[in-house]
């Protein structure tokens, strides 16, 4: 019976029917817990269905039993990467590289871990090592391109994305990355061509439409910018950047109520988006909703201290002061007018009497 469960599990594994494979591997392992090939295969199935914790447990069991099994250690490290345990993943990838200096994938994925930690120089170093080992590895160029881009080296990023495209001419992510690199250089027409290629290759790529929207925005074509941002939102309504981009168009058009609505949706999706708080505050300020504006300015500065809000808050205080002064002046004038009216009525009555 156990052998039958293993065979069924393996068949489902080969057919990429991972939920069924997990079920039968689990049945098999209940009586054959020392079969580490079954643990490894079940780990792969858990990985493919996105259950990284259980996948990691299986790969760890294999590695502890066979410390020379670096494939199991690699997958364990990759699970840690997926779980956001970047430091643990880095330690394991380093262990692999020390013993297997030609293990290209370890360099690549360790580089991605450092990218997530925003250590772009280390990412560039590791991806460069991977490229030296495998000059036709598209991931090495793509990952290094991302690091160059976020480091502010758009030209070097463009070159790496172009190399990735040369290796795989249908590499959607590389076209998108190159579009961003061209955009950062102010080459909006060229960037649009890459974003359009992204959409042709993958019509459901929300980032492609968002990229087009950003280019149209830079060209002051607000209608087409809004159209493409809305298409991006239709595809992915959980990306706050798309909402904040729509909001910015409305803000520039002085449509402050609409801007506030979209910035509020952006904040609902990411309450750490300092820019959305800042621009919503500016919108509130334009509408003279000073209390709400003050709260948002203060929140933006707390999240990102580099955002300077002291001048805006001082302006609000001055406006509030003058508004109060104006209110009191108008109140005094009103009372004066009422008093004059009363006196006039009283005088008129005396004359008539």
Order of alpha helices (4+ residues) and beta strands (2+ residues): alpha-alpha-alpha-alpha-alpha-alpha-alpha-alpha-alpha-alpha-alpha-alpha-alpha-alpha-alpha-alpha-alpha-alpha-alpha
